């Protein structure tokens, strides 16, 4: 895949995640009073909570530290993506991670906290952006592993240089 196509697909993925995240959060804020909870199915609940931390409420109340952590992670992701744009499917986890992070950043800038609304048993509440970030991390690890396997297989297929040539020259 061309580098330009990879960048375009990552951008489109990020925009789609941000749009879905913002739409879902707006619906929750408009339709469900803060602190209210409704049963969904299989033990899952729809809730309306505001989270001023990261990673399930960690670092709450430390907006400067949160901004630093998220900013550093985004810079690292963008640098990695820039160096590996030709890696097959790298655009997908990159787009998911950027879209998820930016979706939550928009909340932090606008409201000072992030709207979370899906609650599973024994698990903190989360949102679409959190799902995208989690899926993005898992997919990034899969893409990196698959690329490492492709490179290893390619290196093994090409074999050690000069080994066949030496044997043929010795017999002539």
Secondary structure, DSSP 8 states (H G I E B T S, - for coil): --HHHHHHHHHHHHHHHHHHHHHHHHHHHHHS-TT-EEE-STT-EEEEEEE-SBTTTBTTT-HHHHHHHHHHHHHHHHHHHHHSTTSTTHHHHHHHHHHHHHHHHHHHHHHSSEEEEEE-TTS--B-HHHHHHHHHHHHHHHHHHHHHHHHHHHHHHH-STTHHHHHHHHH-
